[in-house]
Amino acid sequence: MKKLRLTDEIITNMSQLLFIAADETRLKILLALLANKNMCVGDLQNEINASQSLVSHQLQVLKKNKLVAFKRTGNKIFYSLDDNHIHELIKVAYDHVNEERENEND
């Protein structure tokens, strides 16, 4: 592994990324997008059992912080995880938590 360059700016940006992802509603959205790739607000609403306004607001926060991307198709906007780094971050966190639970059950 190459040596990490740990500047104050990098630490601040990493902290902000993890803080944004740590909100339970935003994390539910990220996990739904991990499982389903592309989803519109209505699909996300149903998937995480939240109001349209809550989902829309949290998507704006995620989009502003480059955790989700969007693509307009006709009159619908489809959201997805922004890139492979975000995909891997959410997947590794999910796998880590499930691994701990499986080890507790052994």
N, C-alpha and C positions, 0 to 999 in steps of 0.2 A: 504494500500500500504506500502510495506517495505521501510525503509529508504534507500535512494540512496547514494552510495559511490562515491563521486565526486572528484576523483583524477585528477591531471593535465593530466595524460596519458589518462584517460577515456574521458575527455573534448576534448583533441587533436584528439583522434580517432573518436569521434562523429562528430567533426567539419569536419574532412577529409571525412567521409562517406557522410555527407550532401553536402559538396562541390562537390564531385564526382557526386552525383546524380543530382545536380542542373544544370548541363550542358544540354541545350535543346535537343541536339541530343541523349545524353545518356538517358535522361528522356523519350524521345520518344521510345527508345529501351526497357527500363524498362516497360513502359506502354504496349507496344506490347506484351512483354513476360508475363505480368500480364494477358492480355486478351487471349493469345493463348497458354500458357504453354511452348511449345517447338517449336523453329523456327531455321531454318538454315539462313546463311547470305543472300542468295538470297531472301528468304521470308521476312526477315527484311528489306532488300533493298526496296522491293516493298511496304511493309507496311508503311514505314516512308518516302518514296520517297527520298532516298539518294544514293550516289554512293557506290559501293562495297568496295572501299578503305576506305571511311569514316566510314562505318558500321564496317568493320573489325578492324580498328584502335580503335574505341570506345568500341568495344567488348573486345579488349585486355585490355583497361583501366579498364573496369568493372570487368573483370575476375581477373586481378591483385589485385583489391581492394575487391574481394570476394562478389561482388554484383550479378554476374552471374556465373553459372556452365556450363559445357559442357559435351557432350557425343558423341563419335564418333560411327556412324553406317555406315558401309561400307566406302564409300569415302566422306560421308557428316558428318559435325559436327553440332549437334543440341544444341542450347543454351536455358537455362531456368534461372529463378530467383534462386539464390544460395540456399536460404532456406526460411522457413516460416517467419522469421523476416523481410527479405527484401520484401517479398510478402505483409506483413501487413503494413510496412512502406509506400510503394508505394500506397497501397489501401487506407490507412487512409488519406494520403495527397490528393489523388484524390477525396475521399468522402468529405473532408473538403472544398476543392475549389468548388465543385459542390453544397454543402450545402450553402455556401456563395452566390453563383450565384442565387440559388433558392430563398433565402431570399430577395435578391435585387429585384426580379421580383414580389414579393408579395405586 
